[in-house]
Amino acid sequence: MDILQAMSLTKKFGKFTAVNNVSFSLKEGEILGLLGANGAGKTTTIQMLLGVLTPTNGEVRYFGKNLLENREEILEQVNFSSTYTQLPWLLTVEENLTYTSYLYEIKNRKERVRKLVEVFRLNKLFKEQMKELSSGEVTRVNLAKAFINHPKVLLLDEPTASLDPETSDYIRKILVKERNMFNVSIIWTSHNMGEVEEVCDRVVFINHGKVIANDTPEKLAKTIEICHVALNVPDGLKRTIEICQNKKVHYKLEARNIVVDLKEKDIPGFLRELMDRGVVYDQISIDKPTLEDYFLQVAPKKAKDEI
């Protein structure tokens, strides 16, 4: 069931069109990646989904109801977190979470705040003012705030930005666990393609305000033919470079290591030619296309086509 529908959303600022006829849906219990380069229109789209901006054209529907006509009822069940959102700096973590809880119908506020402080590892920061926190700590407070009302729909803008790798992994596991336990539907924006591949069931790519792709990370990655073949070449590096240049394939060098971009079907022939030329390599790894490869190839092409 579609729990959220963005229907032909368009947002214009004067003559500039930030979002152009964007449509997609979010299913119940789904984690949807909303991706695009800086300036692609992601933030404007999120703001329309939250009702912060009114679409020039189009409609947002939650639970089958129009957002503009049922704003209070809908937003009681929706929440938002962004690394770039600032909570009142002179309030403590406790005060921010407690006062935010009064925006919603919550039965046991103290217990809910206590639970979120535990889940997001905020115990030692509970009495600290926001101005004393690091950027990563602020991110965790913002995420705790986003869960305060047991939301059915959660909009997350760069939820792991500013976090160290261990904390990022912990937060991703929490968010996936919440989805699995409570069937929360999540829209997730990120520039970390590896993270998106790990957590998102489906991704929507926006470029220059338009949707250019809507599919699973795996299917989008499979549309890219190029694999990355990494070799350590103790003997024959110049010959390897010559072979790459003759075949007109892209390669990158770092000391005695070379990474060659090849179609999967061309890899055996390439390795056979290295052997025939007497090239010695003692390490090899083959990385198949990823979501990042898709992004790097498709987004620039679409942008170029639209200029």
C-alpha positions as CSV (number, residue, x, y, z in Angstrom):
1,M,0.0,0.0,0.0
2,D,1.2,3.5,-0.9
3,I,1.5,5.4,2.4
4,L,2.9,8.6,0.7
5,Q,2.3,9.9,-2.9
6,A,4.1,12.8,-4.5
7,M,2.0,13.6,-7.5
8,S,3.4,15.8,-10.3
9,L,5.2,18.0,-7.9
10,T,6.5,21.3,-9.4
11,K,8.1,24.2,-7.5
12,K,9.1,27.4,-9.2
13,F,10.9,30.4,-7.6
14,G,10.3,33.2,-10.1
15,K,11.5,31.9,-13.5
16,F,13.6,29.2,-11.9
17,T,12.1,25.7,-11.7
18,A,13.6,23.8,-8.7
19,V,11.4,20.7,-9.0
20,N,9.8,19.8,-12.3
21,N,6.8,17.4,-12.4
22,V,8.2,14.9,-9.8
23,S,6.1,11.8,-9.0
24,F,6.9,8.9,-6.8
25,S,5.3,6.9,-4.0
26,L,6.5,5.4,-0.7
27,K,5.1,2.0,0.4
28,E,4.2,1.0,3.9
29,G,7.4,-0.3,5.6
30,E,9.6,0.7,2.7
31,I,12.9,2.6,2.9
32,L,13.2,4.8,-0.2
33,G,16.4,6.5,-1.1
34,L,15.9,10.0,-2.6
35,L,19.2,10.7,-4.4
36,G,20.7,13.4,-6.6
37,A,23.7,15.8,-6.8
38,N,23.7,19.1,-4.9
39,G,21.1,21.4,-6.4
40,A,19.2,18.5,-7.9
41,G,15.9,19.4,-6.1
42,K,16.0,16.9,-3.2
43,T,15.7,19.5,-0.4
44,T,12.9,21.4,-2.1
45,T,11.1,18.1,-2.6
46,I,11.4,17.2,1.1
47,Q,10.2,20.6,2.1
48,M,7.1,20.1,0.0
49,L,6.5,16.6,1.5
50,L,6.6,18.3,4.9
51,G,4.3,21.1,3.9
52,V,7.0,23.7,4.6
53,L,6.8,24.8,0.9
54,T,3.6,24.8,-1.1
55,P,3.9,23.2,-4.5
56,T,3.4,25.5,-7.5
57,N,1.6,22.5,-9.1
58,G,1.0,19.0,-7.9
59,E,-0.2,17.3,-4.7
60,V,1.2,15.4,-1.7
61,R,-0.9,12.7,-0.2
62,Y,-0.3,10.8,3.0
63,F,-2.5,7.8,4.0
64,G,-4.7,8.7,1.0
65,K,-5.3,12.2,2.2
66,N,-4.2,15.6,0.8
67,L,-1.5,17.2,2.9
68,L,-2.7,20.8,2.5
69,E,-6.3,19.8,3.6
70,N,-5.3,17.5,6.4
71,R,-2.0,19.0,7.6
72,E,-2.5,18.7,11.4
73,E,-3.8,15.1,11.3
74,I,-1.0,14.0,8.9
75,L,1.9,15.7,10.6
76,E,1.0,14.1,13.9
77,Q,2.2,10.8,12.3
78,V,5.2,12.2,10.3
79,N,8.6,13.4,11.5
80,F,11.8,14.7,10.0
81,S,15.5,14.8,10.8
82,S,18.3,16.6,9.1
83,T,22.0,17.0,9.9
84,Y,21.6,20.6,8.9
85,T,18.7,21.4,11.2
86,Q,19.6,23.4,14.3
87,L,17.8,23.0,17.6
88,P,17.7,25.9,20.1
89,W,21.4,26.1,21.2
90,L,20.8,27.4,24.8
91,L,18.5,24.5,25.7
92,T,19.8,21.2,27.0
93,V,19.2,17.9,25.2
94,E,16.6,17.1,27.8
95,E,14.8,20.4,27.3
96,N,14.8,20.0,23.5
97,L,13.4,16.5,23.5
98,T,10.8,17.3,26.2
99,Y,9.5,20.5,24.7
100,T,9.4,18.8,21.2
101,S,7.3,16.1,22.7
102,Y,4.5,18.6,23.5
103,L,4.0,19.1,19.7
104,Y,2.4,15.6,19.6
105,E,-0.1,13.5,21.4
106,I,2.2,11.3,23.5
107,K,0.9,9.4,26.5
108,N,4.0,9.0,28.6
109,R,6.4,11.8,27.6
110,K,9.1,11.2,30.3
111,E,9.2,7.5,29.4
112,R,9.4,8.2,25.7
113,V,12.3,10.7,26.2
114,R,14.1,8.3,28.5
115,K,13.8,5.5,25.9
116,L,15.2,7.6,23.0
117,V,18.1,8.9,25.2
118,E,19.0,5.3,25.8
119,V,18.6,4.2,22.1
120,F,20.6,7.1,20.7
121,R,23.3,7.0,23.4
122,L,22.6,10.4,24.8
123,N,22.8,9.6,28.5
124,K,26.0,11.5,29.1
125,L,24.8,14.5,27.1
126,F,21.3,14.7,28.6
127,K,22.0,17.8,30.7
128,E,24.3,19.5,28.2
129,Q,23.3,22.5,26.2
130,M,23.2,22.0,22.4
131,K,25.9,24.6,21.9
132,E,28.4,22.3,23.7
133,L,27.8,19.3,21.4
134,S,29.8,18.1,18.5
135,S,28.2,17.9,15.0
136,G,27.9,14.1,15.4
137,E,26.2,14.5,18.8
138,V,23.8,17.1,17.4
139,T,22.9,14.6,14.6
140,R,22.0,12.0,17.2
141,V,19.8,14.4,19.1
142,N,18.0,15.3,15.9
143,L,17.4,11.7,15.2
144,A,16.0,11.1,18.7
145,K,13.7,14.1,18.2
146,A,12.5,12.6,14.9
147,F,11.3,9.4,16.7
148,I,9.6,11.3,19.6
149,N,6.0,10.7,18.2
150,H,6.4,7.1,17.0
151,P,6.1,8.3,13.4
152,K,4.6,6.2,10.7
153,V,6.5,8.2,8.1
154,L,10.1,9.4,8.6
155,L,11.9,11.8,6.3
156,L,15.7,11.7,6.9
157,D,18.1,14.1,5.2
158,E,21.7,12.8,5.5
159,P,20.9,11.0,8.8
160,T,24.5,9.7,9.2
161,A,26.5,12.8,8.1
162,S,29.0,13.9,10.7
163,L,29.0,10.6,12.4
164,D,32.1,8.4,12.8
165,P,32.0,5.0,11.0
166,E,31.1,3.0,14.1
167,T,28.2,5.3,15.1
168,S,27.0,5.5,11.5
169,D,26.8,1.7,11.4
170,Y,24.9,1.7,14.8
171,I,22.4,4.3,13.6
172,R,21.7,2.5,10.3
173,K,21.0,-0.7,12.3
174,I,18.6,1.2,14.6
175,L,16.7,2.7,11.7
176,V,16.4,-0.6,9.9
177,K,15.3,-2.2,13.2
178,E,12.6,0.4,13.7
179,R,11.4,-0.2,10.2
180,N,11.2,-4.0,10.8
181,M,9.6,-3.7,14.2
182,F,7.0,-1.0,13.6
183,N,6.7,-1.0,9.8
184,V,7.9,2.7,9.6
185,S,8.1,4.1,6.1
186,I,11.3,6.1,5.5
187,I,12.6,8.4,2.9
188,W,16.4,8.6,3.1
189,T,18.6,11.2,1.3
190,S,22.3,10.6,1.3
191,H,25.5,11.1,-0.8
192,N,26.8,7.8,0.6
193,M,25.9,5.4,-2.2
194,G,27.2,2.4,-0.2
195,E,24.9,3.3,2.7
196,V,22.0,3.6,0.3
197,E,22.7,0.2,-1.2
198,E,22.8,-1.3,2.3
199,V,19.6,0.1,3.7
200,C,17.2,1.2,0.8
201,D,14.7,-1.1,-0.8
202,R,14.3,1.3,-3.8
203,V,15.9,4.6,-4.9
204,V,14.5,7.6,-6.8
205,F,17.2,9.7,-8.6
206,I,16.4,13.4,-9.1
207,N,18.5,15.5,-11.5
208,H,17.9,19.1,-12.5
209,G,14.5,18.8,-10.7
210,K,13.3,15.8,-12.6
211,V,13.1,12.1,-11.8
212,I,15.6,10.2,-14.0
213,A,15.3,6.8,-12.4
214,N,13.1,4.8,-10.0
215,D,14.2,1.2,-9.2
216,T,16.0,-1.0,-6.8
217,P,19.8,-0.3,-6.2
218,E,20.6,-3.7,-7.6
219,K,18.7,-3.2,-10.9
220,L,20.1,0.3,-11.4
221,A,23.7,-1.0,-10.8
222,K,23.2,-3.8,-13.3
223,T,22.4,-1.3,-16.1
224,I,26.1,-0.3,-15.9
225,E,28.4,-2.7,-17.9
226,I,31.8,-1.5,-16.6
227,C,33.6,-3.5,-13.9
228,H,36.7,-2.2,-12.0
229,V,39.7,-4.6,-12.3
230,A,42.4,-3.8,-9.7
231,L,45.9,-5.3,-10.2
232,N,49.2,-5.0,-8.4
233,V,51.8,-5.2,-11.1
234,P,55.4,-5.8,-9.9
235,D,56.7,-6.4,-13.4
236,G,55.2,-5.1,-16.7
237,L,53.3,-2.0,-15.6
238,K,54.3,0.0,-18.7
239,R,53.1,-2.9,-20.9
240,T,49.8,-2.9,-19.0
241,I,49.4,0.8,-19.6
242,E,50.1,0.3,-23.3
243,I,47.5,-2.4,-23.5
244,C,44.9,-0.1,-21.8
245,Q,45.8,2.7,-24.2
246,N,45.5,0.5,-27.3
247,K,42.2,-0.8,-26.1
248,K,41.1,2.8,-25.2
249,V,39.9,1.8,-21.8
250,H,40.0,4.0,-18.7
251,Y,42.6,3.3,-16.0
252,K,44.0,4.8,-12.8
253,L,47.5,4.4,-11.4
254,E,48.7,4.4,-7.8
255,A,52.3,3.3,-7.4
256,R,52.4,-0.3,-8.8
257,N,48.6,-0.6,-8.6
258,I,46.4,-0.1,-11.6
259,V,42.6,-0.1,-11.8
260,V,41.2,-0.8,-15.2
261,D,37.5,-0.2,-16.3
262,L,36.3,-3.1,-18.4
263,K,33.1,-4.6,-19.5
264,E,32.7,-7.9,-17.7
265,K,32.8,-9.9,-21.0
266,D,36.1,-8.3,-21.9
267,I,37.9,-9.2,-18.7
268,P,39.1,-12.7,-19.7
269,G,40.6,-11.4,-23.0
270,F,42.3,-8.6,-21.1
271,L,44.0,-10.9,-18.6
272,R,45.0,-13.3,-21.4
273,E,46.7,-10.4,-23.2
274,L,48.6,-9.5,-20.1
275,M,49.8,-13.1,-19.8
276,D,50.8,-13.1,-23.5
277,R,52.8,-9.9,-23.0
278,G,54.6,-11.3,-20.0
279,V,53.0,-9.1,-17.5
280,V,53.3,-10.3,-13.9
281,Y,50.6,-9.4,-11.4
282,D,50.3,-10.9,-7.9
283,Q,47.0,-9.4,-6.7
284,I,43.7,-9.0,-8.5
285,S,40.2,-7.9,-7.5
286,I,37.2,-7.4,-9.6
287,D,34.5,-5.0,-8.4
288,K,31.2,-5.2,-10.2
289,P,29.1,-2.0,-10.9
290,T,27.6,-0.3,-7.9
291,L,25.0,2.4,-7.3
292,E,27.8,5.0,-7.3
293,D,28.9,3.9,-10.7
294,Y,25.3,4.4,-11.9
295,F,25.2,7.8,-10.3
296,L,28.5,8.9,-11.8
297,Q,27.5,7.7,-15.3
298,V,23.9,8.6,-15.6
299,A,23.5,11.9,-13.7
300,P,26.2,13.8,-15.7
301,K,24.8,12.4,-18.9
302,K,21.3,13.6,-18.1
303,A,22.5,17.0,-17.0
304,K,24.4,17.3,-20.3
305,D,21.3,16.3,-22.3
306,E,19.2,19.0,-20.7
307,I,21.6,21.9,-21.3
